[in-house]
Amino acid sequence: MIFVGIFGLKDSEEKLREVDFECTGCLSEKVQLFALRRVFEIFFIPIITLKKKYIIACNSCNSVYKLKDEKMEEVLLKGKVRYEDVEKILKQS
């Protein structure tokens, strides 16, 4: 958290669920879906979310993929990520 005077920025990570996706690093089929947020706070009270992105992380090799925001509703409903839903690879092992 970056804190200056009475306000600051806080980064948070929320584990949403396990989803199906064939990892390109190790071919494992289970990954964890996370929501990453940057929040503006005043006196440690969250005021507004400034940035939000969704990533999946492989349970086996720790590869990380950024998902397209517009595909999130479908991913949460179906519990499955397709290669077309991935915006970019952030880390591949």
N, C-alpha and C positions, 0 to 999 in steps of 0.2 A: 504494500500500500504506500502510495506517495501522499504525504500529509504536509500541508502548508497552512499554518494558522488554524482557522476553524473549518477548512474544507480540504478535501483530498480525493484521490482516485484509488479505487480498489479493484483488483483483478480477482475474479472468482471462477471456480470450475465446478460444474455440477454433472455428476454421472447420471445419465438418463436411463439407459437400459442396454442390454446385450442385443446385438443385431447380427444377421447373417450377411457375410461379405467374404469373398475369396481374396485373401490377402495376396498381393503380388510379390511380397517378400518371401513368404514361407508356405503359401497356399493353405493356410489355416482358414477355417470357415466361420469362426466366431470372433467378433470384435466388440469393443465397448464404445458406446455413443456418449459424447460429452458436449455440454454447452459451455462455452467460455464467454465471460462477460467482463466488461470494464464499466464500473459504476462510479458516478460522481456522488460524493457524500459531504454532508455538512454535519459537524459534531457526530460523526460516525453513523449518521442516519442516511440510508440510500435515497437519493433524490431522483436520479435519472440514469438509465442505462445508455452509455455512449456508444459502445461497440458490442456486438454479439456475433459469435460465429460457432459453427458446429463442426466437430471433428470426430473421427473414429480412430481408435487405437487398437492394434492387434494384440491379443492376449499372449501370443507366443513370441513374436520377434520385435514387438514394440514399434512397428512401422506406424506412421501417423498420416492421415489423409484429411484434407479440408473438404467439407461437403458444400454443395450449392444450397443457398438459403431457400430458394423456391421449391426445392425437393423435400424439405424437412417434414412437411405434413404427411406426405406419402410414406416416407421412411418410418415415421413414428407409428403410423397405422399398420403398415405391413410387416415391420420388423426386419426388413431386407433392404440392403443397399446394392445398387447396380453400379457398374463402372461409369455409366453416364451421369450418375448422381455426384461423382467426385469432381471437385473443381481443380484440385492439384494435390500432389504428393508433398507433404511437408518433411517427412523423414522416412527413409526406407532402409531396412537392415538387410 
